[in-house]
Amino acid sequence: MVAEVGAGTKASDSRKNCQINLLLNYPQGFTYTVLNTQFRGFADIPAGYTGVQQATYYFSGRTYTMKEFSVASDGR
């Protein structure tokens, strides 16, 4: 997916979202977690602009398990 801004783009082009849903069946007493994630890509950010990559992890019905991760880059 590509997020972009600039001439000829719409406001909705500046954000992209991906959501993954899993149905887990496990025995009572077992627990699960997100152990690792990887992001791959590149950013071509002009000087004077800022780009942000953000990931939010949550488990349905459990608001206290949310984890947010952000990386910001100012154009150079």
N, C-alpha and C positions, 0 to 999 in steps of 0.2 A: 504494500500500500504506500501511497505517496501523499504527504501533506505539503501544501505549498501556498505561498502568498505572492502577491505582485499583480502586475497588469494582466488583465484578462481572466483572473481567478475570482471565484465567489467566496464569500465569507465562510461557507461550509467547507471549502477546500483546505482551510487552515488546520482542521482537526480530523483525526482518524481514530477510530476506536475498534477494539477487538475484544470479544468476550467469549470465554470458554466455559462451558458447563459440563460437569461430570456427575454421573450418578454412581455413588459408592455404596456397596453393600459389604458390611464387615461385621464380625461377631461382636456382641455386647462386651464392653470392657476394653476393646481396642480403640486406638486413637489414630489420627492421621494428621499430616502437616504438608505444607509446601516446602520442600527441602532446597530446591535450586531453581532458578530461572535464568534464561540467557536472552539478551537482546542483541541483534546484529543489524547493522545498517550504517548510514553515514549522514552527515549534515553539511550542507553548503550554506552557511549563514553569513550574509554580508555584514560588514562593519556597521555598527549602529543598531543592529537587530539582536533579539534574544530568542533562542529556541529552548523549549523545555520538553523533556521526555519524562513521562510520569506513569507509574504502574501502581494500581491499587488492588490489593488482595483481600478478599473477604469470604466468609462462609455464610451461606444463607441462614438467616435466623440468629446469627451470632455477631452482633454489631461490634463487640469488643475484640474480635479477631482481625480487624482491618489493619493492614500494613501499607503505608504509602512510601514510595521511593521516587525521588525526583532528581533529575540532572539538568542543570541549566548551562547554557553556553552563550556567551556574548560573541558576536561576530568579530573575527580578526582577519 
